[in-house]
């Protein structure tokens, strides 16, 4: 956490780097969420666990990833 504060104090270049990292994380969370959602739907339709994991766990993980993506997006909006 101290590093983030240090980077913000350094100047505009580091702030843009942090914002870019958050953007990449948001994109990554959304892509992984889409893949996990598809796996969860397939598991639910076949009524069998995939890799020993039930469909409900896949769908809850999708919700968590999308929640993090939304929180990161709101963080970026509030920083502008």
N, C-alpha and C positions, 0 to 999 in steps of 0.2 A: 504494500500500500504506500509506503514511503516513496517508492520509485515513481509512482504515478504523480504524486504531489510535486516531486522534484522536476519531473518532465514538464508539468504545467508551468512551473516557475521559469523554466529555461526559455520558453518562448513559443511562438506560433507554430514553428515547424514540428515540435514534439507533440503539440496538441493535435495537429492534423494526423500524426502517426498513430496516436491513441484512437482517434475517431475512425481511421482507416482500419485499425485492428478490430474495433467493435463492429464495423460494417462487415468485415470478413467473417467474424464469429456469427453475426446474425444470419448471413447467407448460409453458412455451414449448418447452423441449427435448423434452418428451414429445409435444407436439402436432406439432412439426416431424418428430420421429422417426416418428410414425405415418404422416404424409403421405409421407415419403421411403420408408418401408417399402412402402407400397402402390405407389408408382411403381416401386420395385425389383422387386416381385413381377410387376407388369405387364410390365416389361422382360424379366424372366426367362421368363415364359410365352410372350411373342411372339418371343423369341430375337433381338430387335433392340434396339440402343441407343436411348435416348430423349435427345434433344438432344445426341447424340454421346457420351453417358456410358453405360458398360456397367452392367449390373445389379449386378455385384460391388461397384462403387464406391458405388452407392446403399445397398446393404446394409451395407457397412463404415461409411459415414457414419451410418447408423441406429445401429449398435453404439456408435460414439463418442458420439452424442448421449445415448443411454441410459446410458452409463457416466458422463457428466457429471451427469446427473439423479440417478443413484444416489449419486455422491459428494456432491452438494449435499444430498441427503436425509440421508445419514449425518452430514454436518457439522451439520445442524440438530438431529439427535437427540443428538449429543454435546455440543452447547452447552446443552442443557436441564438 
